[in-house]
Amino acid sequence: MEHLQRPLPGPVTTPTQHSVSSAGARDRILGAAYELFAQRAIRDVGIAELIARAGVAKATFYGHFASKDELVLAFLEHCHQELTVEAIIAECNRRSDDPAAKLLIIFDVLDGWFRQDGFQACAFVSTMLEMGPDHPLGQASVGYLAEVRAFMRTLAQEAGLDQPDVFARSCHILTKGSIISAVEGDREAAVFAKRMAVCLIKGHGGDVGALAGSVFAGSKA
C-alpha cells in the first residue's frame, strides 16, 4: 500500500482557484487519453501510462475517474461534443437551411476531416470494433453513432424523402464505410460516398437537380 505524506501547510485555495486547477487536471487526463487511444487500442493503454502522459498524481487521476472505463466514457463524450457528432450537426446547420443539402454537407465535413494530417479513425467506430457492441463502452459508441443516424433521419423527413428510416440507415452505411476507407488510406472516400448519397436521395424521391451541382463542393476532387 502506498503511504502518502501529509502536505505542508500552504496558502488557502479559494473555490474558484480549486475548480480551475481541478478542471485543468481533468483536461490533461482527457488530452492524454485522446493521444494514446488514437495511437493504440484502448486495451493496450494502461492507467499508469495515462497518468504519466497527463503529468498528474495517481490520486488526482482517481479523483476524476474511478476506473479506466469511466475515463473512456468521458473520452467518448468529449469526442461526441467537440470532435464528431455535435460538431458535424453544428457545421451542417451553419452552412445551409436546406435539409437535403445538409445531408450532403455531412460528407463535405468528413472530407475535410479525412484530409487532415494525422487523421485518426472515428473514436466510436474504433471503440465499438475493439470492445464489441455488448460491452458498456461498445454500447456507448453505438449510442453516439445512432445520433448521427437519427440526425440523418430527421433531415430525410424534413426533405420529404420516402422511407426516411431506410434512407438514414443506408446513408449511415455510406458515412461509416467512408471512415473505414479513409483509415485504409483513401483520402477521397468522402467524395465518392457523397456521389452515392446523391443517388440515394434521388432513389428516395428527392429532387437532386439543385444538389447534383454541389457534389464536388467542399472537396478537392
Salt bridges, closest charged atoms under 4 A:
GLU2 OE2 - LYS58 NZ 3.71
GLU35 OE1 - ARG53 NH1 2.70
ASP44 OD2 - ARG40 NE 2.64
GLU49 OE1 - ARG40 NH2 2.61
GLU86 OE2 - HIS80 NE2 3.20
GLU91 OE2 - ARG94 NH2 2.60
GLU91 OE2 - ARG95 NE 2.75
ASP108 OD1 - LYS194 NZ 2.73
ASP111 OD1 - ARG115 NE 2.96
GLU147 OE1 - HIS80 NE2 3.64
ASP165 OD1 - ARG153 NH1 3.48
GLU188 OE1 - ARG115 NH2 3.13
